Amino acid sequence: MKKITILGSTGSIGTNALKVIEANPGEYKAVALGAGNNIDLLLEQIRRFQPVAAAVSRKDLANTLKDRLKGHSKTEILFGVKGFSELAALDESDTVISAMSGASGLVPTYEAIKAGKGIALANKEAMVMAGPIIMGLAKKMNISILPIDSEHSAIFQSLQGHRREDLKRVILTASGGPFRNLSLEEMKGVTPALALKHPNWNMGKKISIDSATLMNKGLEAIEAKWLFDLAMDQIDILVHPESIIHSMIEYMDGSVIAQLGVPDMITPISYALSYHRHRKTGLPSLRLEEIKRLTFDKPDKERFRCLTLALKAIEAGGSMPVVLNGANEIAVESFLNGRIGFLQMPTLIERTMDAHDPFQLDGIEAIIEADAWARRTAERESMRLGS
């Protein structure tokens, strides 16, 4: 039986992962759960799955959780970065689903790899910030990192049974988000409520905004570079509004292998946990005769500047992707809080990047330092833009 720790158990990936675990009681067991601030849902999950340990973001939330569980559960309650890191390295677990939102998932993911745990990765920010360090450590520890993002799962599946030296390029597909057909003028009036309504996927707030700006696709391109050992000129991006083809591989002979499926995260979660198997999920079959048409287009990098900024960041290298990620998280937060407008997000990120002199990263401490600098600088830019 695979014993699983879920970092981000109350988010969309985490709740779907628990559905997969619950549907396969003889195959998987949830032994540890890490959440942010949603202690009401975490409380339900603890009562249902009785994990060895659980963690939340703050001490006061941990104390509240302990009080509410008193006499009803033996689950150890931890908190903060230290708590999440302890959870990630727990002896009782052999696999960690890394699904925390944003940069907060970096250190726990790193600690899980150090502890020799298999990783099912949904936290793309860890790879954006520390791709070479994460992959180097995974190689040293001889552990697998299996992708949960639908795009990277599609690439991973399309690579099976083929020689890597025959690979020509990967094609990441993007839905284009809810505003792919809006003009720049129309985008000025976009509100957080509108941006959170993704046409195809049910996702958390941060990733929904990233999808609306196409920053998500830029982050995924950076993640793909490190995860699959690619040059950036081997990665192309196509807008595919139907979200049926989740990504494709082109080989040297012109063959293109694609992974198709209904847009539901249950599929890549299940595959990451059951690899090499494709187990039953209860999802409906893909009915192409009902969809009838699949369409594709190039992304408009002028209207969606966040994608361009992400590609510039990986080209600059060193600490610049860390700064991109930190500035983006502040931009998303500022937009959701009503401090800046939708089109001001790329402006904030670009100003933060322009103020940064990239340096080589020699460890997690340097990454944390660059991230902190990016957040301080982006906060100042957010206040200027919002004034």
N, C-alpha and C positions, 0 to 999 in steps of 0.2 A: 504493500500500500504506500502511495506517495504521500508524504506528510508535508503540508503546505503552510507557509507563512504568507499572509496577504498584507502588503504595505499599501494602504489606501483602500481599506475594506468597505468604506461607506460611499465611495465614489462609483461612477458608472461601471468602470472595469471591475472594481472589487465586488460590487453586488452581483454582476453577471458571473464572475468567477465562483462566487458562492453557490449560484444556481447550478453551475457545472459540477461542483463538488457534491452538492446535495443530490444531484441526479445520478451520481456514480458512487454510492456509498462503499462499495467494495474496492474501489480504485484509489480514492483520494480521501484525505482527512485534513480539515482546517485546524492546525494546532496553535496558530497565533494570528492576531488581527491588529493592524495598526490603522488608526483613523486620525482625522484632524480635530475638528470641533464638534462634529455631529454625534454627541454622546447618546442621544435618544436612540438613533439607529444602531450605534455600536452596542448599546445595552441589549437590544433585541438580538443582535448577532451573537453576543456572548451567551445569552440564555439558550439560544438555539443550538450553537455549535460547541459550547463548553471548551474553549481553547485553554491551553496551558497559561498563556499570557496575552495581554493586550496593551496597547499604548495609545496615548492621545498627545496633543500638542503642548498642553500646559499643565502645571501642577494643580491649579485650582480645579480644572476639569477632571484630573485624575482623582482628586479627593472626592468630588461630587459623585463620580462613577463608583468609587469604593463604597461610599455611603449607600448608594442605591442598590448595590449588589450584596451588601452585608447579609450573611447568612444564607445566600442563595447561590453562591458560586465560589469555587476555589481558584478562579483565574487571577493571576498576578497582574496588577495594574502598574504600568510604567508611563513615563512622560518625557517629552522633549526629544532633542536630537539623540541624547544618550539612550533614552528609552527605545526609540526606533532602531538604533544601532544594536542594542542588546537583543531586540526582537529578531532582527535580521540574522544574527549569529546564533540563535537559539539551538541548543543541542538536539532538541526533539524534532527539529525540522530538517528536511533535506532539499526543499525547493522553496524559493522566494519569488512571489509575484510582486514585481516592483511597479506599483501603480500610483504612487504618491504624485500629487500635482506639482509641477515646476521643479525648481532647483532643490527643494526640500528633500527630494528623493535621492540626491547624489550620494551623500555620506552613507546612509543606510544600505544603498545598493553596493557601494564600495566595500563596506564591512561584511556584507553577505558573501561577496566573492572571496574576500580574505578568509572567511570561515569555511570556504569550500562548498558553498551551496549552489545548486543549479539555479539559474536565473530565467524567469519568464518575464521579459521586459516590455512594459508599457510606458515607462517614464523616459521619453525621448530626450528630455533635457539633460539627463545624466550623460548621454552619449554626445550631445552637442557641446557640453562643457568639458568633458573629460574623456572623449572617445579613445584616443590612443592609450591613455593610462588604464582605463577600464578594460580594453581589449588585451593590453599587455599583461595585466594582472590575471585575467581569465585564462590566458594561454599558460601562464606560469603555474596557476592552480589546477590546470587541466579540467576546467569546468565549461559547460555549455551555456551560451546566452541565446535563448530562443525568443524571437520577437512575437509580441502580441499585437502591435499596431497592425491594422488590416493590410496596409500597403507593404510593410516589411515581411509580414507573414506570407503575403502573396509572392514576394520575391523569393523568400526562403523555400516555399513550396515549388516554385517554378525552376529552382536550381537543382532539385532532387533528381538524381539519375543522369546528370549531365556533367561533363568535364569543365572545371572552372576556366581553363585556358581557352575554351571555345566561346566564352562569354564576350559579347561585343558591347552591349549597353543594357542598362535597366531603364524602364519607363515607369515612373511614378504617376499614378492617376490622382486627380483632384476633382472633387465635386464642383469646385468653383465657389462654394459657399452661397449664401442667400442673396448676394449683391453682384453676381457675376455680370448681369446685364444692365446695371445702373451706371449712369455717367458720373463723373467726378462731382458735378454740381448736385446731382441727386444724393450722392453719398454724404454730402455735408450735413444732411438732415437725419442721418442714421442714428437711432437711439440704441441704448443697451438692450432694451426689450426686443427690438427688431433683430439685432445682431445675434441674440441667443437662440433665435428660431432657425436652426439648421434644417434644410429641406429633406435630408435623407437620414441623418444619424441623430441618436439621442445621446448627448455627451455632456460633460461637465462645463461649467461657465468658462474657464480659462481656455480650454481647447476649442470651444464653440467660437469664441472671439478670434482665436488664432486662425480658425478655418475661414471666418468672414474676411480677414485681412490677407489671407494666403500665407501668413507667417508660418502656419503649421506645415505647409508644404516645403518651405525653406528649411525648417528644423528637421523635417523628415529626410530631405536630401543630404544634410550634414550627417544625420544618424546613419543613413544608408552607406555613406562613404566609409565610415569606421566599421560598421557591422559586417559589411560584405567586402571590405578591402578594395574599394573602388577609387579610381581617379574621378574628379568632378566632371570631366568631359565624357565620362561613361554614364552620366545620370541625366536623363531628360524628364521633363514634366509635361503632362497633357491634362487639360481640363476635360473631364468625362462626367457630365451632369447626372447621369443615371446611377452612378456608383455601383455598377454591376461588375465591371472588370476592376479588380483591386490593385493590380499592377502587372507589369509584363517584363519578360526578359527577351532580348534579341541576341541570337547566336551568330557566329561568324558566317554561317552559310545562309543567313537571311531568315532562318526559322524564328518565329516569335511564339513563345510559350506564355500563356496568360492564366491567371487564376480568377475564376468568376464565382459569384455567389450572392445571395441576398445580403443587403447591407445590415448586418447584425454582428456585434462583437463576440457573440457566443462562439462563432466558428473559429476565429483565430485564437481565442482563449483556450478552447477545447483542444486545438491542434498543438499549442505550445505545451499543454499538460500531458497529452497522450502520444506525442511524437515517438515513434514513427506511425502511429495509428490514426485513422480518421473515424472516430467513434460517433455513434448516434447522438444528435443534439436536440431533436424535437423540432428543429426549424423546418419551415416549408421548403419544398423543392423550388429551385429556380425555374421559372416558366418563361423562357425567352419568347415563346409564341405570344405571350400576353404583353411583354415589354415591346416587342416588334423592332425597335430601333435603338442602336447604341451610337452616340455621337461623341466627337472629340474636337478639341480646339487648342491652340497655343494659349498659355496664360498671358494676360495683358499686364506686363511689368510696369507700365506707366501708371495705370490706375491702381495697381496693387504693389506699392513700393516696398512693402515689408518683405516680399519674396526677393526682390532685388537686393535689399540690405542683407538678408541672410546669405545669399550667394557671395556678396562682397566680403562678408565676415569670414567665411571659410577660405576665401582667396587670400585675405590678409593673414590668416592663420594665428598661431600662438594663442594669446589671451582674448583676441577679438570675438570669437564665438561666445565666450563666457560673458563678455560685455553686451553683446547682442541679446543674449538670453535674459540677463538681469534687467537691461533696459526695457525689453519687451514685457517682462512681468510687471514692472512698474507702470508701463503704458497701459496695459490691459486693466490693471487695478484702478488707475486714474480715470480711464474711460468708464468703467463700470460704476465708479463713484460719482460720475458726472462732472469731474474736474476738467477734463479735456474732451474734444470732439473726436469722432471716428477718424477723420483724416489727419488729426494731429498726432495720432499714435506713431506713424512712421517718421514724422518730423522729430518727435521726442527721441526716438531710437537713433535716428541719423545724427542728431546733435550730440548725443552721448558717445556714439562711435567716433565722431569727428574729434572729440576732446581726448580720445584715448590713444596712447602710444603702445601698440601691442608688444608683449614680451613673451619669451618662451616659458612654458609651464613645466615645472620639474616635480610637481606633486600636488596632492589635494589641497595643501595649505595655500599654495599659490593661486589655485583656482578659487578658493574661498575669498582670498584677498581681492582678486579681480572682480568677483561677483559683488562684494561689498562696495567696492569703488563704483561700479556701474550703477548700483542701486542709489547710492548717495547722489551721484551726478544726475541720474534720471529724475530723482525726486525734485532736485532744484529746477531742472528743465520743466518738469510738470507744473510746478508752482508758477514759473514764468509764463508758460503757455496758457495757464488757466486764469491768470490775473486780468 
